[in-house]
Amino acid sequence: MEAQYSPANVERTAQQFWEKNRCFKAIEDANREKYYCLCMFPYPSGKLHIGHVRNYTLGDVIARFQRMQGKNVLQPMGWDAFGMPAENAAIKHQVAPAKWTYSNIADMRDQLKALGFGYDWDREFATCDLDYYRWEQWFFTKLVEKGLVYKKNSTVNWDPVDQTVLANEQVIDGRGWRSGAKVERREIPLWFLKITDYAEELLADLDKVEWPEQVKTMQRNWIGKSKGIELDFEVPEVGEELRRLTVFTTRPDTLMGVTYVGISADHPIAKRASEIDPAIMEFCKECRSGGTSEADLATMEKRGMDTGYVARHPITGDEVPIYIANFVLMEYGTGAVMAVPAHDQRDWEFANKYDLPITPVIADLDGNEPDVSEGAYTEHGQLINSGEFDDMLFDEAFTAISRQLDKEEKGRVRINFRLRDWGVARQRYWGAPIPIKYGAEGETVPLTDAELPVALPTEVEIDASGSPLKKMRTFYEMGEGWTRETDTFDTFMESSWYYARFCCSDNKEAMLDGRANYWLPVDIYIGGIEHAILHLLYARFFHKLMRDFGMVESDEPFQRLLTQGMVIAETFYRDNEDGSKEWFNPLDVVVERDEKGNVTRATLESDGGLVNVGGIEKMSKSKNNGVDPQSLIDRFGADTVRLFIMFAAPPEQSLEWSDSGVEGAHRFLKRLWKITFDHIEQGEPGHIVSAELNDAQRELRRKTHETIKKCTDDIGRRTTFNTAIAAVMELTNALGKFSDDTLQGLAVSREAVEACVILLSPITPHICHSLWQELGHDTALIDTPWPEVDEKALKRDSMTLAVQVNGKLRAKLELPADADQVTIECEALSNENVRRHVEGKSINKVIVIPGKLVNIVAS
């Protein structure tokens, strides 16, 4: 053993051992309990950031722990490789996306290996590999045949410069996130998967998985099941084909308060009105330049235009005007809403702007009419101004109004979902080509198996003028008048089934095989909560599709979900003359702090000048407060980085970066190295004979097994790795105070040292691998079972109890471990300091918590 801890040598040796012995190769074994541990795979940007390191360290710790529990563990890694960043890099650096992507993958793979993550690299793939997306194309053609795919015109966010559809999140202040161009709302033909066919099951099956309740709630809200009434307003003047204007409402109790109907600029009635009035046509065009997200609709200025048409109220027959409203979209519901300004804030704002009537029809439960002069009254209550429905509460009104509408064939109860079908087409190059062809006579058909796969051309030149596939005759012309689809799949398609492909990534003949049913569902899935809605929802949907095609047996892809918090760090900046800020990396700033850790002075190391202290924010390029993991590995070693990240915060919480915390983690590993070295220098231990242990030896042994018990629970059940590490640190402190070179003393300390090494091994595997060998073990630590708790060692001869009087600590008692409650009470009440604090008072109650506390309530 080296006298000094050398992370570089230790980590190189351990990694060479794991690789040579193929320690993480996963092979199906029906006689062993499987455990599939998966982290959300990364986009190959070229460099790991600390968020990546945190995510993958969490997964590796869990995988290693479960392996030591005797389970057959699969932990794979791959690359979410398609998407716009590669195209943007191609434009900026004039390098083909494929070359850029695979070069980045190589760099990031090396970084992951340097961190000692135990992946089965034989299962690695990138989603841009033809052997991967070919099966996605094949499956899509089968979905087309089953009627689960369709193509329709849809309103999208269109970037006129990048010539592509943008997700709502990519539209910032009405402009494209990359080009800065003003986004248009354009109607284009897109391919959709019928995820709405599975809405009910997607909602119900959330009860089958062990996910954070916050994530389940987010998914439930996104699916958005609601019960309401679909009802018809008659529009007499637009012709028979448009005579029925249908809306959906969850608040039929407010029906008698409708004072206008709002429709989308793309609604057929709006189109009819725009054919008559050029001003309406221009207004509709303006509406299409806005965003399509619900957040945009909620915050935008409410604008509208009267179509000149009126709708007849389905119960009263009263005429109400039909307005084109910029907050109504065809993609949401029926493209029309019944507007009740007194009881909907959006409708209220619109009515105030255009001087439309506001009629309250819901009072509070005491029948008091609300004041709607300053805003809408949105609570449920008692109906007023509603004719025969007056005085009814919500449930009664719902039933009565729905019955009347149904009787007159003007409405029907409906279960509705907020969820919309999944648009899977993108007008981009770097993605999997959609396997559809078009005939000269207008035929639209999926490609045959013989025509698959469709390989994406990789030798292309990318510019900002749209997808090069649309300009490549060699790609889209198939002969005999047939042309191939030039749109590519949404990258969510690739990330929706990769977890299943890892089970059998070497199969060249099928999408999945029987091995998928051995490994699935994933036992624990780890990643950021920002993916809680779309990625997880699409993956759940895709899994159910594969199940219904007989490829998997389970209903859900991910049994347990662990969402890690952000990594945050301090920010430092200087103000520029033009009002902008120049941000400096924390590693380049010299910081002085007070005794509470608050920054009192910060200077730039390069010039000694003062810098301003910003807030503590998520690590990002824009604030220049990120930390390069590679520089930390080079300086401290991978184990130090892993230890700090696991110790600094529980997984679900934000982790605040701390240079001193990293240095502290490194000092602890050096101390562990020295403790182990010093122990070995004392010579070979004997065997523990419990009956011959003295008090100090029994106490250290008890501490050892308490630590084993706590770490087993903290890592295995609670996933609170920071408390497990803290427990091991306490055990090393106890070892540092223990001085006994007798055979029994050495035996007890050997047990404690080995416990420290093995309990830390999932977290700091390299140093523990080396220390385990130096402790004389023939079996490698990676193949060593997790230690078992000796319950006998946990038993105490005595116990220490805190004694409180009215909640304040007044004494501590040392009593036999088997003392009964009467004895404990007597000893507590006879304690001199306790007697002094209860003197002259009545003892109301004595509460004994065995082994911990006595609380005396006196008055």
N, C-alpha and C positions, 0 to 999 in steps of 0.2 A: 504494500500500500504506500502511495506517495504521502509524505508528511504534510504537504500542502494541497488543498483542494484546487484542482485545475479543471474547470468546466469543459474546456475544449477537448482535452484528452478523454475525460470521463464520458462525454456525450458521443464522441466519435467511436469509442470502444463499444458502448451499449448499442448504438445504431447499427454498427457492423455486425454485432451478434444477432440482433433481431432480423436483419436482412438475410444473413447467411443461413439462419435456421428457419426462415420463412414463418416467423412466430405468429403473424397475423393473417395467415392464409385461412380462410373460412371454408370448411367442407361440411356439407349436409350430413347429419348424423341423427338418425331416428331414435337412438338410445339416449340422447342428451337433450336437455331443455335448451331451446334456442333463445338467443337474445339479439335483436336487431336494433342497433344504435345508429342513428343517422342525424347528421347536421345538415341544414339547408346548404346546398352546394353553392360555391361562389361564382360570380362573374369573373372571367379571367382578365382583370384590368392590368395585370403585370406586377402588382405589388400587394402583399398582404398588409392590411391595416390592423390596428389593435382590436377593432370590433371583430374582425375575422378570428384573431388569435383567441379572444375570449370565447367566442362561439365554439371553436374547434377544441379548445382545451376542456371545456365543459363536457363535450361529447367523449373525448378521449379518457377523461377521468372515470366517467360512468362505464365506458366499455371495458376498461382495465379492471375496474372493481367487479363487474359482473363476470368477467372471465375468471377472476380469483374466487368467485362464488361457485365455480364449477360449470358455468353455462357455456354453451357453444355460441360464441359471439361473432356477429358480422358487423364490421364498421367499414363501409366503403367511402370512396371519394371520387367526385367527377366535376364537370365544369358546365355551367349554364352559359353556353358560349355564343348563341345568336343574340342579335339586338343592335340597336342604334349606335352605342359607343364605338363599335368596330367600324361602322360606316363613317362616323365623325372623325375617327383617327385616320381613316383612309383619305378623307378629304384634306385633313390638316397635314399629314405626314407623307402623303402619296405612297402609301404601302397598302397592298391588297388586304382586305379584312381577314382572310384565311391565314396568311402569313403572320399578320399582327397577332391574331388570336392564339395560334399554336406556339409562337415565341413566348407570349405571356404565360401560357400554361406551363411551359417548361420552367420558367423562372419561379412561378408560384409553387409548383410541385417541389422544387428544391427547398423553398422556404418551409413548406409543410413538413418535409422530411427532417429539416434541421431542428424543428420543434419536437421531434420524437413522437409524432402522432401515429398510433398503431392502425394504419389503414391496410386493407387488403388491396394492394395496388393492382393485382391481377384483374380486378373488376372495373378498373378506371375506364371512363369514356367521356367524351365531350359531346354535347348535344348537336354540334355541327358535324359530327362524324356521320357519314352516309349509313354505316351499319346501325346507327341509332334511329335517325329520323326516317329511314326507309319504312320502319314498322309503324311509325306514326302516320305516314302517308297511306300505308296499307289499311290501317284501322279506320282512317277517315273514309276510305271508299266503302268499307263495310257499314259504317254509320249512315252513309248516303243511301245505301241499299235498304237499310232498315227504316228510313224515313226520319232519322234523327238529325239531319242536316238540311238546311234550306238556304236559298239566296234571296235577298230582298234589298230594296233601296232603304238606306238608313241615313239619318242626319248625323254628321260627324263633325269633329273639329278638324279643319283642313288647314295645313300650313302651306301657303302658296309658294314659298321659297324652297322648303325641303320636299315639297310635293308628296306629302304623306299625311295620314291620319294621326292625330295626337290624342293620347289619353287625356282625361280631364286634368290629371295631375301635372301634365306637361304644358298646360296653358297657364301662363303667369301674367296677371293683369291684362288678359285679352290677347297676349302675344305668345308666339312659339318659344318654348324654353331655350332652344338652341339658336334659331335664326333671328328671333326678335321680331319676326313679321307679324302683322295683325292677322289673327286667326279668323277664318271664315267658317260659317256653319253651312256645310255643303251636303247635298244628298247624293250618295253614290251607292252602287250595288256592293253588298258585302255578304260573306258567308257566315252563317250562324249555326251553333250547336244548340239543341233544344234542352238546355239545362232546366228550363221551367217545368219540363215533364217530371223532373225529379225534385221539385221544390218541397213537396210535403215530406218526402223521405229524408232529404237533406236536413230539414228542420227536426224531424223526430229522432234521427239517429245521433244527434248531438248528445242525447242522454246516454249513449253507449260508450262514450270516450271520456278519458280522464284528462280533461283540458282545464286551464284556468277559466273560472267563471266569466271573467272579463272578456275572454276571447269568444266563448260561447254566446255571450250577450251580443257582441259585435256581429257574429254570424247570424243570429236570430233577427237582429234589426235589419241586416242587409237583405235577408230573404223576405222579411217583412210581411208575414201573413196577417191578413185583416179580413174581417167580416163586414160586409156593407151591402149596399143596394145599387144595382145597375139600373138606371132609369132613363126614360126617353122624353126629351122635349121635342114638340112638333115645330117644325120650321116651314110654314105654309108657302113661302114665296120663292123657294129655290129650286123647285122641280121635284118630281117624285123620288128620284134616286138619292136626294140629299134631305128628304123630308124629316127623317128621324135623326135627331142629334142626341147621342148617347153619352152619359157621364156616369162615373162611379163615385160614390160617397160613403164614408164610414160614419157620417153624421146626418142620417135622414131626419133626425129630430129637428134639424135647422132648415128643413126643406121650405117651410112657409116663409123663410126670411130671404129667399133668393131674390136679388134685385137686378142681376145681369148674368150672362153666361160668357165665360172667357174661352177662347179657342186659340190653338196654335197658328202661327203664320203659315204652317204647312198643311193645315186642315183643309179638306175639300171645299168647305164653305168659304174659307179665306181666299182660296184660289179663285173661286167663282166671283167673289167680290172684287178681287184685284183685276179681273178681266174687264170689269165695268169702270173702275175708278183707278186712274194712274197713281193717285196719291196713296191709295191702299197698297198698290203693287210696290211702290218705293218703300213704304213702311215695312212690308213683309221682307223686302231685301235687307233692310237695316236689322231686322230681328235675327236674320240668319248670320249676322256677323258677331253675335254674342256667343258666350260659352254654353256648354250643354250640361255642366255639372249642377247638382242640386245646390251646392254652396254658392255658385254664381247666381242661380235663379233667386236664391233667398236674399242676396245682398244687393243685386242690381237695382237701379232705379226702375220703378214700375211704370211702364209705358204701354199705351194701347191706342186703338183706333176703332171707331164704330163702323161695323160692316154695312149698316143700313138695314140689316135683316133683324127680325125679332123672333123669339122662341116663345111658345105657349107653355105656361107652367102646367105640369102634368096633373095637378090636383085642382088648382083654382081656375086654370084656363087663362089667367092674366098674361099679358104680353110683356116680356122683358127683353132689353136690347142684347144683341150678340156683339161682343167686342173681341177684336184680335188683341191678345195680351202677350207681351214679350216673355212672361214668366211661365207660359204654357208650352210644352213640347209634345210633339206627336209620339216620342219614344216613351213617355210616361202616361200610362193609362190609355184613355181613348183620344187624347189630344184635345179634350174639352173639360171644363170644370164648371160646376154650378157655384156661383159666387154668392157668399153670404157675408157681406161686409161687417155686420154687427158681431160676428162670431169667428172670424178668421182674419188675422192681422194683415196678411198679404192682400186679401180682398178689401180690407178696410183702407189700406194705403191707396190702392187703385181707385176706389170709390171716392175718396176725398179729393184725389187729383182731378177726377173727371166729373165731380159734382153729381154723383149717382146716389140714389136713396140708400139709407142705412136703417134697416128695420130690425129692432131687437125681437127675438122670438124665444129666447131662453132667459129665464130669471133665476135667481138663486133659490135654494131649497125652501126659503120662506116666502117665495113668490115676489120678491122685490125686483123690479125692472132694473137692469144694469145701466150705468152711465157709459155710453160708448162715444162720448165726445172726444176722448183722448186716445182711444184705442179699442180694439175688439175685446169682447168678453168671451173667453175660450173654454170656460169650465162647463161641465155637465150641470144640468139643473132641471127646473120645472118649465114646461112649455107655456108660453103666453103668445097672444096675437096669432094663434094658430088654429082658430076655428074649433072644430070638433075635437081637436087634439089638445086643447088647453088643459093645463093642470097635470098632464102626464109627465112621468119621469122618463129617462132615456130608454130603458128596456121596454117599457110599455109602448112608448111612442114608436120605437123601432118596429115592433111587431105590428102595431095598428097601421102604420103608414105603408109598410111593405105589403100587408094583406090587401090594402086598398089598391095599391099600384098593380099588384099581381092580378087582382080581380078585373081591373080595367085594361090589362095587358099593356101597361106602361112601365113596368119595372119588375125586377126579380132579385131575390137575395143571391149574393155571390160571395164566394171566398176568393179574395184577390191576393196577389203577391207583389211585393215591391221588386222582387228579382226579375231581371230581364234576360232574355236569351243571350248567350255568349258570342259576341262577334269575334271571329277568329282570323279574319283576313287583315293583312297589313300591306300597304303599297310600298314596301321596302325591299331591298335586295338581300341583306344578310339574314336569311331565315329559311326555313324549310319550304320548298315550293309546294303549293296546294295541288293535289293530284286530280285535276279536273281538265277536261278538254271540251272545246266548242266546235260544233259542226257548221258547215256552210249554210245549212237550213235552219240555224238557230238552236240546234241540239246542245244540251248541257248534260254531260255524262261523266261519271268517274272513270279514271283510267283503269284498264284491266290489270290483272296480276302480271301479265306478260309485259305490260308497258311500265311497270314499276321496277325499281325505284326511279324517281326523277332526281337526278343529281344536280345540285346547285353549281353552276359554273364558278370556278374560283379564280380564274385568270381574267379579271375585269378591272376597269378603271372607274372609280367612283367620283362623282361630283355632286353638287347640291341641286341638280336638276331632276331628281327623281330616280327611281329604280332603273339600273341599266338593263334589267331583264326585259323591260318594255321596248328596248331598242335592239335586242339581240334576236334577229330572225332565226339564227341557228338554235336558239333555245325554244322559242314559242311556236315556230312553224313545224307541223308534224306530217305534212303531206296530205294529198287528197282533200284539201279544203279544211282540214282540222287544225286548230290552234290550241296551244296549251295555256292554262291560267298563268298569269305573271305575278299575281299576288302571292305573298308568303304567309306562313302561319304566324299568329301572335306567339311570342316567346313563352307565354303562359302554357301553351300546348306542351312544349318540351318539359317544362318543370312540373307538369301535372302527372307524369307517370314514370319519371326517372327512378324513383325509389323502388319500383317494381322491376325495372330492367336490371338494376344492380344484382338482383337475385340470380339472373342467368344471362349476364352480359356477353358471354362467349357463344351464345346460340345464334348461329347464322341462318337457321332454317325457320325460326318462329319468333314472334314478338315476346312471348313468355312460355315457360314450360313448368313442369310440376314442382320445380325448386321454389317457384314463387309462393306456393302454398305452404312450403316448409318454413319460409322466413317471414311471411306476412301474417298479420299486420306488423308494421314497424312498432317496436316496443316503446321507444322513446324518440321523439323528433324534436330537434333543438334549433331555435332560430329567433330572429327578431320579431317583436309583436307587430311591426309595420306590415308583416305578411299575413296578419291574422284574418283578413277577409278574403281578398281575391285568390291568392295562391292556394290557401288551404281549402277554400270553397271549390275551386276548379279541380284540385287534386282529389277531393272527396267525390265530386261528380264523375271524374274520369275513372276512378276506382269502381264505382257502381256500374259504369258502362262496361268495363272489362269483366266485372262479375257476371253481368247479364249476357256476356258473350262466352261465358264458361272458362275464362282465363284465370280467375282467382275465385276463392271461395268466401273470403271475408267480406263484410259489409263496409268496413271503414279502413282507410290506409294507415292511420296513425293512432295507436291506442293511447299513448300519453304524450303530452306536449309540454315542453319547457321553453318559456320565452325569456330571453335574457335582456337586461336593461342596456342602456347606452353607456358608452365610455365618454366621460366628460373631463375637461381640463381647463385650467386658467387661461385667460387670453390677455395679450399685451399689445398695445398699439401706440402709434403717434398720429396726430392729425396733420394732413397735408394741406398745402395752401389752397388747393381747389375744393377743400371741404371733405375730401375722401379720407380714408384711414389706411395706414400701412400697418399690417399685422406682423408680429414677430413671434417666432417659435419659442415656447417656454424654455427649451434647452439653450437658447441664445440669450436668456435674460438672467441677470443676477438679482436674486430676491432676498430682501431682509424682512424678517417677521418679528412680531412681538411674542410675549410669552403664551398668548392664546392661539398663535399660528396665523394671525392676520398680517397681510402684507403692509409693511410700513414704508418701503422704498423699493423701487424696481428700476434697474439700469440695464442698458444694452451692453453686453459683454464686449462687443467690437469697438464701441466708441466711448463708453462710460456715461453716455447721456441718459437722462431720465426717460422712462416710458410710462404710459398710462396703463392702469390695471382695469381690464374689462371684466365682464362677468365670467362665471364658470359655465361653459357651454359644451355641447356635443363636439367631439373632435371632428374637424372638417378642414378641407383645403382652403375654403374661403376665409377662415379665421386663423389659419396657419398654426393651429394648436395641436396638430397630430404628432404622434411619436412613431418613428420608424422601428418596427419590431426587430429588423435585422441588426440595427445598431445596438440594441439592447442585448441581443443574443451574442453579438461579437464581444460586448463588454462584460456581461455578467453570466452568460450561458442561458440556454433554453429553460432549464429547471427554475432558475430565478424568476424568469418572466412568467412561467406557469404558476409558480407559487404565489407571486404577488397578485396575479389576476384572480386566483381562486380565493385568496385571503382578504382582499380589499373590500368585498361586498358580496352579499348573497346574490345568486344569479339574476333574480327578477328585478333587482334594484340597479340604479345607475352606479357606475364605478367611477369614482373621481381619481384621476391620475395623480400620482405622487412620486416624485423622484426619490424622496427620502424613504418612501414605502418600498420601492424597488431595492434600494440599498439595504434596508432592514431585512428584506427577504434573503438577500445574498449573505448577509452576516449570519442569519440563522442556519443556512445550509453549511457554511464554514464551521459553525459551532457543532452541528450534527456530525460533520466529518471528524472533527477533533474528539468529540465525546466517544465516537465509535473507535477511533484510533487509540485513544487512551485506555479504553476498556480492553481492547485486544492485547495491549501491552502488559496488562495485569496478569495475563496467562489464561490457561484453560479453566473453565468453570466446572463445578461438579453438577450433580443432579439435584433438583429441588426436592427436599423432604419437608412437606408442609408442617409436620409435627415438631420439627426442629428449628423452625424459623423464630427469630426474636422479633420484638415489636417493630423495629425499623424495617426489617426485611419484609414482614407481613404488610406494613404500610405501603412500601414501594410496589409489592406484588398486587395489592388491592388497587393502587393507582393505575398500574398497567392494565388490569382487566376492566377497570372503569373506563379507561381510554378506548380500549378495543370495543366495548359495548357502545360507547357514544359515537365513535367513528363509523361503526357499522350502521347505526341508525341514521346518522347525519348524511352519510354518502348514499346509502341504499334507499332510504325512504324519504327523508326530508330534503335531500339535495341541498343542504346548507353546508357547503364545503368549508366556508370560513370558520365555522364553529368546530368542525373536525380538526382543522389545522391548529386552531387555538388549543384544543385538547392535547394534541401531540406536543405542542410547545410547552404546555404545563408539565407533561411527562418528562421532557428533556430537562426542565428546570429541577424537577425532583431528582433526576439522575445526577445532575450537577452537584446537588447537596448530599448525595448518598456516598458514603465512603466506608467501604467494607470489603476487604480483600480476602475474607475467608471463602472457603469453597461454596458455602451456602449463599454468602453475600454476592460472590461472582455469578452464581447461577441465577439469582434473582435479578441482578443488574443485566445479565446477558438476555434474559427474557424481555426486560424493558427496552434494551437497545434494539433487539430484533423487532419488537412491536413498533417502535418508532419508524424503523426502516420500512417494514412491510405496510404499515398504515399510510405512510406517505407515498408509497410507490406508485399509486395511480396518478398522483399529482406531480411528483418529481421523479419520474421513472429512471432517469439516467444515473443520478447519484446513488439511488437506492439499489440499482442493479450492481454497481461496483461495490458498495458497502456489503451487500449480501454475499458476494463472492469472498470478500476479505474476511467475513465472519465464518468462513470455512464450509459453506454449503456447496454440495455437488450439483444440486438441482438449481437451475436458474430461477431468479425471483419471478419472472414472467409466468413460470409454470408452478409456482408455489400457491397452495390454497390460502385463502383469507383466514386469519387466526380465529379460533373459537374462544368464547368467554368461559372462563372457569367460574361458575357461580359460587363455589365454595370460597374462592379467593376474595369475592366481593363482601363476604360476611364480616361484620365488625364485632369486636368484643365490647366496644364502647361507642357511644354516640355523643355528639356535641349538639346541644339545643340552645337556640337563642330564646331569651325570656323577655317579653315585651309587657309593658304596663300601658294600657290605653294606646297601643301602637308604637310606643317608643322603647328602644332597646335599653334594658336595665341590667341584664346579666347574661352570662353564658354558663351552661351546666355541662359537666362531663359525667355521664351516667352509663351504667351497663346497657348493652345493646338490647337486652331482653326486658328492660324495666317496663312495668305495666303503667297504665294511666294514673292510677292512684299514687304510685311512687313518684312519678314525674311531677304531679301537682303538688305533692307534699314538699318535694325538694325545691320546687320553684318558689313556693310561698314562704319557705323558711330561709331563703337566701337573704342575707343582710341588706343588700342594696334594694332588693324588691320590697322587703318589709318597710324600708324607709319611705318608698314611694306610694305605698298603699295605706300607710298609717293614718288612722282616722277616717278611712273610707270603707264603704261596703263593697265586698267582692260580689259583683253581679254574675260573672261568668268566667270560667277558665277554659280556654280552647287549646287543645293539644293536637298539633299536627305531627304524627310520629316521625322521629328521626330528624325533625327540622326546627320546630317552633312551639313555644308556649306563649299564648297571648292572654293576659289577665285584664279583664274589663272591670274597672272600679269607678265608683262615684261617691 
